[in-house]
Amino acid sequence: MKRQAVIFWIAIVLAAIGLLGNILFGGAGSLMNLLVPLIVFGVVFLLYKFPPARYNKRPKVKPSQRTMEKYNASKRGQSSAKRKNYPFQVIEGSKGKNDDQQPKYH
């Protein structure tokens, strides 16, 4: 096991022992002290799991017919033409190529 995992699990076990000892030997006052953090944790968990509707809304926009035509045309064109033809070409130099003159490291 990694060192951080061992330290994490030791901290969890010690926290559980401390909570159990506080509940068993602390009396009713310790339960009230634990109640507030448990409520806060529960509220945060519920808001995370079920966010309010006003934060979850996304406007639904229907694309126009012209946009859909462009989108469909581009999809059809992509599958048939994988490579574009550019009007450029490579022009060979007049010096000629000599491997001895090239540096060993680029």
N, CA, C and O atoms as a Tinker XYZ file with bonds, in Angstrom:
   424  protein
     1  N      0.832000   -1.185000    0.000000    73     2
     2  CA     0.000000    0.000000    0.000000    64     1     3
     3  C      0.873000    1.243000    0.000000    63     2     4     5
     4  O      1.989000    1.246000    0.520000    81     3
     5  N      0.339000    2.290000   -0.593000    73     3     6
     6  CA     1.085000    3.536000   -0.603000    64     5     7
     7  C      1.067000    4.156000    0.791000    63     6     8     9
     8  O      0.186000    3.885000    1.606000    81     7
     9  N      2.050000    4.982000    1.030000    73     7    10
    10  CA     2.188000    5.601000    2.338000    64     9    11
    11  C      0.997000    6.510000    2.644000    63    10    12    13
    12  O      0.498000    6.522000    3.769000    81    11
    13  N      0.534000    7.281000    1.632000    73    11    14
    14  CA    -0.593000    8.181000    1.864000    64    13    15
    15  C     -1.861000    7.406000    2.182000    63    14    16    17
    16  O     -2.669000    7.855000    2.995000    81    15
    17  N     -2.049000    6.244000    1.550000    73    15    18
    18  CA    -3.238000    5.442000    1.814000    64    17    19
    19  C     -3.231000    4.921000    3.241000    63    18    20    21
    20  O     -4.273000    4.896000    3.896000    81    19
    21  N     -2.075000    4.508000    3.727000    73    19    22
    22  CA    -1.968000    4.015000    5.105000    64    21    23
    23  C     -2.280000    5.137000    6.087000    63    22    24    25
    24  O     -3.020000    4.938000    7.051000    81    23
    25  N     -1.718000    6.312000    5.840000    73    23    26
    26  CA    -1.974000    7.452000    6.730000    64    25    27
    27  C     -3.452000    7.833000    6.684000    63    26    28    29
    28  O     -4.036000    8.151000    7.720000    81    27
    29  N     -4.065000    7.808000    5.497000    73    27    30
    30  CA    -5.484000    8.132000    5.367000    64    29    31
    31  C     -6.340000    7.172000    6.182000    63    30    32    33
    32  O     -7.214000    7.607000    6.931000    81    31
    33  N     -6.100000    5.882000    6.047000    73    31    34
    34  CA    -6.928000    4.911000    6.764000    64    33    35
    35  C     -6.687000    4.955000    8.271000    63    34    36    37
    36  O     -7.611000    4.712000    9.047000    81    35
    37  N     -5.489000    5.255000    8.690000    73    35    38
    38  CA    -5.230000    5.425000   10.133000    64    37    39
    39  C     -6.023000    6.622000   10.652000    63    38    40    41
    40  O     -6.609000    6.555000   11.733000    81    39
    41  N     -6.045000    7.713000    9.891000    73    39    42
    42  CA    -6.805000    8.900000   10.307000    64    41    43
    43  C     -8.303000    8.591000   10.358000    63    42    44    45
    44  O     -8.989000    9.060000   11.266000    81    43
    45  N     -8.821000    7.818000    9.410000    73    43    46
    46  CA   -10.237000    7.460000    9.411000    64    45    47
    47  C    -10.572000    6.613000   10.627000    63    46    48    49
    48  O    -11.586000    6.844000   11.286000    81    47
    49  N     -9.732000    5.639000   10.930000    73    47    50
    50  CA    -9.980000    4.773000   12.097000    64    49    51
    51  C     -9.939000    5.581000   13.385000    63    50    52    53
    52  O    -10.788000    5.398000   14.257000    81    51
    53  N     -8.966000    6.468000   13.514000    73    51    54
    54  CA    -8.883000    7.292000   14.729000    64    53    55
    55  C    -10.087000    8.231000   14.844000    63    54    56    57
    56  O    -10.586000    8.457000   15.946000    81    55
    57  N    -10.556000    8.774000   13.729000    73    55    58
    58  CA   -11.735000    9.644000   13.763000    64    57    59
    59  C    -12.964000    8.839000   14.165000    63    58    60    61
    60  O    -13.789000    9.327000   14.937000    81    59
    61  N    -13.104000    7.613000   13.657000    73    59    62
    62  CA   -14.245000    6.777000   14.031000    64    61    63
    63  C    -14.193000    6.425000   15.515000    63    62    64    65
    64  O    -15.224000    6.444000   16.188000    81    63
    65  N    -13.025000    6.107000   16.026000    73    63    66
    66  CA   -12.895000    5.810000   17.460000    64    65    67
    67  C    -13.257000    7.040000   18.283000    63    66    68    69
    68  O    -13.941000    6.925000   19.301000    81    67
    69  N    -12.807000    8.209000   17.854000    73    67    70
    70  CA   -13.131000    9.439000   18.579000    64    69    71
    71  C    -14.619000    9.735000   18.555000    63    70    72    73
    72  O    -15.170000   10.151000   19.574000    81    71
    73  N    -15.291000    9.536000   17.426000    73    71    74
    74  CA   -16.733000    9.767000   17.349000    64    73    75
    75  C    -17.496000    8.781000   18.222000    63    74    76    77
    76  O    -18.415000    9.169000   18.943000    81    75
    77  N    -17.121000    7.519000   18.160000    73    75    78
    78  CA   -17.797000    6.526000   19.002000    64    77    79
    79  C    -17.601000    6.813000   20.480000    63    78    80    81
    80  O    -18.543000    6.705000   21.265000    81    79
    81  N    -16.390000    7.176000   20.865000    73    79    82
    82  CA   -16.139000    7.521000   22.262000    64    81    83
    83  C    -16.916000    8.744000   22.693000    63    82    84    85
    84  O    -17.410000    8.805000   23.819000    81    83
    85  N    -17.027000    9.715000   21.810000    73    83    86
    86  CA   -17.773000   10.936000   22.114000    64    85    87
    87  C    -19.257000   10.641000   22.257000    63    86    88    89
    88  O    -19.917000   11.199000   23.134000    81    87
    89  N    -19.791000    9.767000   21.402000    73    87    90
    90  CA   -21.207000    9.423000   21.479000    64    89    91
    91  C    -21.496000    8.595000   22.728000    63    90    92    93
    92  O    -22.470000    8.859000   23.433000    81    91
    93  N    -20.661000    7.599000   23.005000    73    91    94
    94  CA   -20.919000    6.696000   24.126000    64    93    95
    95  C    -20.681000    7.350000   25.480000    63    94    96    97
    96  O    -21.457000    7.138000   26.411000    81    95
    97  N    -19.624000    8.138000   25.603000    73    95    98
    98  CA   -19.261000    8.678000   26.915000    64    97    99
    99  C    -19.520000   10.167000   27.062000    63    98   100   101
   100  O    -19.328000   10.715000   28.147000    81    99
   101  N    -19.946000   10.827000   26.013000    73    99   102
   102  CA   -20.148000   12.267000   26.083000    64   101   103
   103  C    -21.529000   12.663000   26.552000    63   102   104   105
   104  O    -21.705000   13.771000   27.059000    81   103
   105  N    -22.496000   11.815000   26.404000    73   103   106
   106  CA   -23.841000   12.137000   26.830000    64   105   107
   107  C    -24.631000   12.848000   25.731000    63   106   108   109
   108  O    -24.259000   12.823000   24.558000    81   107
   109  N    -25.737000   13.485000   26.146000    73   107   110
   110  CA   -26.647000   14.119000   25.195000    64   109   111
   111  C    -26.045000   15.391000   24.595000    63   110   112   113
   112  O    -26.389000   15.754000   23.471000    81   111
   113  N    -25.180000   16.056000   25.298000    73   111   114
   114  CA   -24.565000   17.287000   24.790000    64   113   115
   115  C    -23.698000   17.031000   23.573000    63   114   116   117
   116  O    -23.641000   17.852000   22.657000    81   115
   117  N    -23.022000   15.891000   23.566000    73   115   118
   118  CA   -22.157000   15.591000   22.424000    64   117   119
   119  C    -22.978000   15.248000   21.181000    63   118   120   121
   120  O    -22.540000   15.498000   20.058000    81   119
   121  N    -24.168000   14.678000   21.380000    73   119   122
   122  CA   -25.035000   14.392000   20.235000    64   121   123
   123  C    -25.510000   15.683000   19.583000    63   122   124   125
   124  O    -25.625000   15.753000   18.359000    81   123
   125  N    -25.784000   16.691000   20.375000    73   123   126
   126  CA   -26.206000   17.975000   19.824000    64   125   127
   127  C    -25.052000   18.634000   19.061000    63   126   128   129
   128  O    -25.277000   19.296000   18.047000    81   127
   129  N    -23.822000   18.455000   19.544000    73   127   130
   130  CA   -22.666000   19.005000   18.838000    64   129   131
   131  C    -22.458000   18.304000   17.496000    63   130   132   133
   132  O    -21.973000   18.927000   16.552000    81   131
   133  N    -22.807000   17.045000   17.393000    73   131   134
   134  CA   -22.657000   16.303000   16.145000    64   133   135
   135  C    -23.811000   16.549000   15.188000    63   134   136   137
   136  O    -23.682000   16.325000   13.984000    81   135
   137  N    -24.931000   17.006000   15.715000    73   135   138
   138  CA   -26.119000   17.183000   14.900000    64   137   139
   139  C    -25.940000   18.281000   13.841000    63   138   140   141
   140  O    -26.358000   18.099000   12.698000    81   139
   141  N    -25.342000   19.387000   14.195000    73   139   142
   142  CA   -25.167000   20.506000   13.258000    64   141   143
   143  C    -24.273000   20.107000   12.072000    63   142   144   145
   144  O    -24.669000   20.343000   10.931000    81   143
   145  N    -23.093000   19.516000   12.284000    73   143   146
   146  CA   -22.290000   19.116000   11.114000    64   145   147
   147  C    -22.983000   18.056000   10.259000    63   146   148   149
   148  O    -22.830000   18.055000    9.038000    81   147
   149  N    -23.740000   17.156000   10.885000    73   147   150
   150  CA   -24.458000   16.145000   10.107000    64   149   151
   151  C    -25.547000   16.781000    9.236000    63   150   152   153
   152  O    -25.746000   16.366000    8.094000    81   151
   153  N    -26.238000   17.765000    9.759000    73   151   154
   154  CA   -27.268000   18.461000    8.980000    64   153   155
   155  C    -26.629000   19.215000    7.822000    63   154   156   157
   156  O    -27.130000   19.160000    6.698000    81   155
   157  N    -25.531000   19.919000    8.081000    73   155   158
   158  CA   -24.844000   20.664000    7.020000    64   157   159
   159  C    -24.348000   19.697000    5.943000    63   158   160   161
   160  O    -24.501000   19.964000    4.751000    81   159
   161  N    -23.762000   18.590000    6.356000    73   159   162
   162  CA   -23.284000   17.595000    5.394000    64   161   163
   163  C    -24.456000   17.049000    4.573000    63   162   164   165
   164  O    -24.336000   16.887000    3.358000    81   163
   165  N    -25.580000   16.765000    5.221000    73   163   166
   166  CA   -26.749000   16.251000    4.510000    64   165   167
   167  C    -27.296000   17.238000    3.499000    63   166   168   169
   168  O    -27.660000   16.849000    2.389000    81   167
   169  N    -27.359000   18.507000    3.863000    73   167   170
   170  CA   -27.866000   19.528000    2.943000    64   169   171
   171  C    -26.938000   19.682000    1.738000    63   170   172   173
   172  O    -27.404000   19.771000    0.603000    81   171
   173  N    -25.638000   19.712000    1.982000    73   171   174
   174  CA   -24.679000   19.836000    0.882000    64   173   175
   175  C    -24.766000   18.619000   -0.029000    63   174   176   177
   176  O    -24.721000   18.761000   -1.251000    81   175
   177  N    -24.889000   17.434000    0.539000    73   175   178
   178  CA   -24.995000   16.213000   -0.262000    64   177   179
   179  C    -26.258000   16.225000   -1.111000    63   178   180   181
   180  O    -26.214000   15.874000   -2.290000    81   179
   181  N    -27.377000   16.623000   -0.527000    73   179   182
   182  CA   -28.629000   16.666000   -1.296000    64   181   183
   183  C    -28.582000   17.709000   -2.408000    63   182   184   185
   184  O    -29.091000   17.469000   -3.502000    81   183
   185  N    -27.976000   18.862000   -2.138000    73   183   186
   186  CA   -27.847000   19.875000   -3.186000    64   185   187
   187  C    -26.916000   19.408000   -4.302000    63   186   188   189
   188  O    -27.117000   19.755000   -5.465000    81   187
   189  N    -25.908000   18.630000   -3.953000    73   187   190
   190  CA   -25.009000   18.096000   -4.974000    64   189   191
   191  C    -25.708000   17.037000   -5.809000    63   190   192   193
   192  O    -25.576000   17.010000   -7.033000    81   191
   193  N    -26.444000   16.175000   -5.148000    73   191   194
   194  CA   -27.102000   15.060000   -5.846000    64   193   195
   195  C    -28.311000   15.539000   -6.643000    63   194   196   197
   196  O    -28.530000   15.075000   -7.762000    81   195
   197  N    -29.092000   16.450000   -6.093000    73   195   198
   198  CA   -30.303000   16.962000   -6.739000    64   197   199
   199  C    -30.236000   18.491000   -6.795000    63   198   200   201
   200  O    -30.819000   19.158000   -5.941000    81   199
   201  N    -29.537000   19.057000   -7.783000    73   199   202
   202  CA   -29.416000   20.522000   -7.837000    64   201   203
   203  C    -30.762000   21.167000   -8.134000    63   202   204   205
   204  O    -31.619000   20.550000   -8.766000    81   203
   205  N    -30.955000   22.403000   -7.684000    73   203   206
   206  CA   -32.206000   23.103000   -7.960000    64   205   207
   207  C    -32.418000   23.255000   -9.468000    63   206   208   209
   208  O    -31.461000   23.319000  -10.239000    81   207
   209  N    -33.668000   23.312000   -9.866000    73   207   210
   210  CA   -34.012000   23.345000  -11.293000    64   209   211
   211  C    -33.493000   24.606000  -11.977000    63   210   212   213
   212  O    -33.168000   24.559000  -13.164000    81   211
   213  N    -33.406000   25.713000  -11.279000    73   211   214
   214  CA   -32.977000   26.948000  -11.930000    64   213   215
   215  C    -31.495000   26.915000  -12.323000    63   214   216   217
   216  O    -31.089000   27.646000  -13.227000    81   215
   217  N    -30.687000   26.086000  -11.667000    73   215   218
   218  CA   -29.285000   25.959000  -12.036000    64   217   219
   219  C    -29.066000   24.860000  -13.068000    63   218   220   221
   220  O    -27.994000   24.781000  -13.667000    81   219
   221  N    -30.045000   24.031000  -13.280000    73   219   222
   222  CA   -29.911000   22.877000  -14.158000    64   221   223
   223  C    -30.483000   23.138000  -15.547000    63   222   224   225
   224  O    -30.367000   22.282000  -16.424000    81   223
   225  N    -31.093000   24.291000  -15.766000    73   223   226
   226  CA   -31.749000   24.566000  -17.037000    64   225   227
   227  C    -30.731000   24.973000  -18.091000    63   226   228   229
   228  O    -29.794000   25.728000  -17.830000    81   227
   229  N    -30.945000   24.454000  -19.273000    73   227   230
   230  CA   -30.202000   24.884000  -20.448000    64   229   231
   231  C    -31.234000   25.262000  -21.491000    63   230   232   233
   232  O    -32.177000   24.510000  -21.737000    81   231
   233  N    -31.066000   26.402000  -22.096000    73   231   234
   234  CA   -32.064000   26.793000  -23.098000    64   233   235
   235  C    -32.023000   25.835000  -24.288000    63   234   236   237
   236  O    -30.960000   25.521000  -24.823000    81   235
   237  N    -33.204000   25.386000  -24.682000    73   235   238
   238  CA   -33.302000   24.492000  -25.816000    64   237   239
   239  C    -33.511000   25.338000  -27.065000    63   238   240   241
   240  O    -34.531000   26.010000  -27.217000    81   239
   241  N    -32.538000   25.293000  -27.941000    73   239   242
   242  CA   -32.590000   26.073000  -29.157000    64   241   243
   243  C    -32.678000   25.108000  -30.324000    63   242   244   245
   244  O    -31.824000   24.238000  -30.492000    81   243
   245  N    -33.701000   25.267000  -31.116000    73   243   246
   246  CA   -33.862000   24.423000  -32.292000    64   245   247
   247  C    -33.091000   25.061000  -33.437000    63   246   248   249
   248  O    -33.342000   26.215000  -33.786000    81   247
   249  N    -32.145000   24.315000  -34.032000    73   247   250
   250  CA   -31.386000   24.905000  -35.129000    64   249   251
   251  C    -32.275000   25.135000  -36.343000    63   250   252   253
   252  O    -33.238000   24.404000  -36.578000    81   251
   253  N    -31.933000   26.160000  -37.103000    73   251   254
   254  CA   -32.735000   26.477000  -38.281000    64   253   255
   255  C    -32.516000   25.415000  -39.354000    63   254   256   257
   256  O    -31.574000   24.625000  -39.288000    81   255
   257  N    -33.393000   25.415000  -40.324000    73   255   258
   258  CA   -33.314000   24.427000  -41.403000    64   257   259
   259  C    -32.031000   24.632000  -42.213000    63   258   260   261
   260  O    -31.407000   23.667000  -42.655000    81   259
   261  N    -31.649000   25.880000  -42.400000    73   259   262
   262  CA   -30.426000   26.178000  -43.155000    64   261   263
   263  C    -29.198000   25.647000  -42.415000    63   262   264   265
   264  O    -28.287000   25.098000  -43.035000    81   263
   265  N    -29.173000   25.808000  -41.101000    73   263   266
   266  CA   -28.065000   25.305000  -40.304000    64   265   267
   267  C    -27.996000   23.782000  -40.378000    63   266   268   269
   268  O    -26.913000   23.213000  -40.516000    81   267
   269  N    -29.128000   23.135000  -40.288000    73   267   270
   270  CA   -29.143000   21.675000  -40.365000    64   269   271
   271  C    -28.683000   21.186000  -41.732000    63   270   272   273
   272  O    -28.023000   20.151000  -41.822000    81   271
   273  N    -29.019000   21.909000  -42.798000    73   271   274
   274  CA   -28.553000   21.534000  -44.133000    64   273   275
   275  C    -27.034000   21.631000  -44.218000    63   274   276   277
   276  O    -26.383000   20.739000  -44.762000    81   275
   277  N    -26.472000   22.706000  -43.683000    73   275   278
   278  CA   -25.016000   22.856000  -43.681000    64   277   279
   279  C    -24.354000   21.745000  -42.875000    63   278   280   281
   280  O    -23.346000   21.176000  -43.294000    81   279
   281  N    -24.930000   21.444000  -41.717000    73   279   282
   282  CA   -24.376000   20.414000  -40.847000    64   281   283
   283  C    -24.409000   19.050000  -41.536000    63   282   284   285
   284  O    -23.419000   18.319000  -41.515000    81   283
   285  N    -25.531000   18.711000  -42.138000    73   283   286
   286  CA   -25.656000   17.418000  -42.819000    64   285   287
   287  C    -24.740000   17.354000  -44.038000    63   286   288   289
   288  O    -24.163000   16.304000  -44.320000    81   287
   289  N    -24.600000   18.459000  -44.758000    73   287   290
   290  CA   -23.715000   18.477000  -45.927000    64   289   291
   291  C    -22.267000   18.292000  -45.502000    63   290   292   293
   292  O    -21.510000   17.597000  -46.180000    81   291
   293  N    -21.873000   18.896000  -44.400000    73   291   294
   294  CA   -20.495000   18.746000  -43.946000    64   293   295
   295  C    -20.233000   17.324000  -43.457000    63   294   296   297
   296  O    -19.128000   16.812000  -43.632000    81   295
   297  N    -21.214000   16.686000  -42.856000    73   295   298
   298  CA   -21.047000   15.296000  -42.416000    64   297   299
   299  C    -20.879000   14.365000  -43.607000    63   298   300   301
   300  O    -20.043000   13.461000  -43.574000    81   299
   301  N    -21.665000   14.577000  -44.658000    73   299   302
   302  CA   -21.559000   13.734000  -45.842000    64   301   303
   303  C    -20.224000   13.954000  -46.528000    63   302   304   305
   304  O    -19.617000   13.004000  -47.022000    81   303
   305  N    -19.764000   15.187000  -46.563000    73   303   306
   306  CA   -18.512000   15.509000  -47.236000    64   305   307
   307  C    -17.294000   14.965000  -46.511000    63   306   308   309
   308  O    -16.289000   14.648000  -47.148000    81   307
   309  N    -17.363000   14.854000  -45.202000    73   307   310
   310  CA   -16.225000   14.381000  -44.419000    64   309   311
   311  C    -15.933000   12.918000  -44.678000    63   310   312   313
   312  O    -14.768000   12.526000  -44.747000    81   311
   313  N    -16.954000   12.112000  -44.821000    73   311   314
   314  CA   -16.724000   10.689000  -44.959000    64   313   315
   315  C    -16.160000   10.341000  -46.324000    63   314   316   317
   316  O    -15.380000    9.395000  -46.439000    81   315
   317  N    -16.538000   11.091000  -47.378000    73   315   318
   318  CA   -16.080000   10.748000  -48.715000    64   317   319
   319  C    -14.698000   11.345000  -49.007000    63   318   320   321
   320  O    -13.851000   10.673000  -49.596000    81   319
   321  N    -14.465000   12.569000  -48.612000    73   319   322
   322  CA   -13.176000   13.202000  -48.884000    64   321   323
   323  C    -12.377000   13.280000  -47.591000    63   322   324   325
   324  O    -12.673000   14.088000  -46.711000    81   323
   325  N    -11.372000   12.440000  -47.490000    73   323   326
   326  CA   -10.575000   12.426000  -46.270000    64   325   327
   327  C     -9.440000   13.440000  -46.327000    63   326   328   329
   328  O     -8.947000   13.889000  -45.292000    81   327
   329  N     -9.029000   13.800000  -47.544000    73   327   330
   330  CA    -7.908000   14.707000  -47.673000    64   329   331
   331  C     -8.275000   15.820000  -48.649000    63   330   332   333
   332  O     -8.865000   15.573000  -49.701000    81   331
   333  N     -7.922000   17.023000  -48.289000    73   331   334
   334  CA    -8.211000   18.153000  -49.161000    64   333   335
   335  C     -7.071000   18.328000  -50.157000    63   334   336   337
   336  O     -5.915000   18.049000  -49.841000    81   335
   337  N     -7.393000   18.781000  -51.331000    73   335   338
   338  CA    -6.396000   19.075000  -52.351000    64   337   339
   339  C     -6.079000   20.553000  -52.311000    63   338   340   341
   340  O     -6.958000   21.386000  -52.533000    81   339
   341  N     -4.816000   20.888000  -52.026000    73   339   342
   342  CA    -4.383000   22.265000  -51.974000    64   341   343
   343  C     -3.624000   22.596000  -53.263000    63   342   344   345
   344  O     -3.022000   21.700000  -53.856000    81   343
   345  N     -3.636000   23.842000  -53.710000    73   343   346
   346  CA    -2.954000   24.206000  -54.956000    64   345   347
   347  C     -1.458000   24.444000  -54.773000    63   346   348   349
   348  O     -0.851000   25.151000  -55.577000    81   347
   349  N     -0.854000   23.877000  -53.745000    73   347   350
   350  CA     0.565000   24.083000  -53.488000    64   349   351
   351  C      1.354000   22.867000  -53.961000    63   350   352   353
   352  O      0.838000   21.751000  -54.016000    81   351
   353  N      2.625000   23.115000  -54.304000    73   351   354
   354  CA     3.489000   22.003000  -54.666000    64   353   355
   355  C      4.890000   22.296000  -54.162000    63   354   356   357
   356  O      5.258000   23.448000  -53.934000    81   355
   357  N      5.657000   21.244000  -53.993000    73   355   358
   358  CA     7.016000   21.371000  -53.485000    64   357   359
   359  C      7.937000   21.660000  -54.661000    63   358   360   361
   360  O      7.889000   20.980000  -55.686000    81   359
   361  N      8.770000   22.670000  -54.500000    73   359   362
   362  CA     9.738000   23.023000  -55.543000    64   361   363
   363  C     11.105000   22.568000  -55.059000    63   362   364   365
   364  O     11.567000   22.985000  -53.997000    81   363
   365  N     11.743000   21.718000  -55.838000    73   363   366
   366  CA    13.069000   21.226000  -55.474000    64   365   367
   367  C     14.092000   22.344000  -55.645000    63   366   368   369
   368  O     14.013000   23.136000  -56.584000    81   367
   369  N     15.048000   22.398000  -54.730000    73   367   370
   370  CA    16.101000   23.407000  -54.820000    64   369   371
   371  C     17.112000   23.068000  -55.906000    63   370   372   373
   372  O     17.148000   21.942000  -56.402000    81   371
   373  N     17.944000   24.065000  -56.276000    73   371   374
   374  CA    18.916000   23.866000  -57.350000    64   373   375
   375  C     20.243000   23.328000  -56.840000    63   374   376   377
   376  O     21.087000   22.945000  -57.650000    81   375
   377  N     20.461000   23.284000  -55.526000    73   375   378
   378  CA    21.729000   22.834000  -54.977000    64   377   379
   379  C     21.908000   21.330000  -55.077000    63   378   380   381
   380  O     23.037000   20.855000  -55.202000    81   379
   381  N     20.860000   20.594000  -55.027000    73   379   382
   382  CA    21.012000   19.149000  -54.970000    64   381   383
   383  C     21.153000   18.723000  -53.521000    63   382   384   385
   384  O     21.454000   19.534000  -52.646000    81   383
   385  N     20.937000   17.480000  -53.287000    73   383   386
   386  CA    20.958000   17.022000  -51.906000    64   385   387
   387  C     22.239000   16.251000  -51.654000    63   386   388   389
   388  O     22.620000   15.370000  -52.424000    81   387
   389  N     22.895000   16.604000  -50.558000    73   387   390
   390  CA    24.120000   15.921000  -50.161000    64   389   391
   391  C     24.006000   15.620000  -48.673000    63   390   392   393
   392  O     23.935000   16.537000  -47.854000    81   391
   393  N     23.989000   14.343000  -48.324000    73   391   394
   394  CA    23.814000   13.960000  -46.922000    64   393   395
   395  C     25.031000   14.286000  -46.076000    63   394   396   397
   396  O     24.917000   14.404000  -44.856000    81   395
   397  N     26.202000   14.436000  -46.702000    73   395   398
   398  CA    27.407000   14.718000  -45.930000    64   397   399
   399  C     27.397000   16.132000  -45.364000    63   398   400   401
   400  O     28.013000   16.375000  -44.326000    81   399
   401  N     26.721000   17.063000  -46.011000    73   399   402
   402  CA    26.721000   18.446000  -45.554000    64   401   403
   403  C     25.678000   18.719000  -44.473000    63   402   404   405
   404  O     25.723000   19.763000  -43.823000    81   403
   405  N     24.767000   17.816000  -44.280000    73   403   406
   406  CA    23.749000   18.041000  -43.255000    64   405   407
   407  C     24.354000   17.841000  -41.871000    63   406   408   409
   408  O     25.167000   16.939000  -41.672000    81   407
   409  N     23.962000   18.673000  -40.918000    73   407   410
   410  CA    24.481000   18.481000  -39.552000    64   409   411
   411  C     23.961000   17.171000  -38.956000    63   410   412   413
   412  O     22.881000   16.691000  -39.299000    81   411
   413  N     24.765000   16.614000  -38.054000    73   411   414
   414  CA    24.382000   15.341000  -37.445000    64   413   415
   415  C     23.176000   15.519000  -36.521000    63   414   416   417
   416  O     22.323000   14.635000  -36.440000    81   415
   417  N     23.100000   16.636000  -35.838000    73   415   418
   418  CA    22.002000   16.873000  -34.903000    64   417   419
   419  C     21.225000   18.092000  -35.367000    63   418   420   421
   420  O     21.802000   19.138000  -35.664000    81   419
   421  N     19.928000   17.945000  -35.424000    73   419   422
   422  CA    19.079000   19.047000  -35.887000    64   421   423
   423  C     18.559000   19.802000  -34.722000    63   422   424
   424  O     17.821000   20.772000  -34.894000    81   423
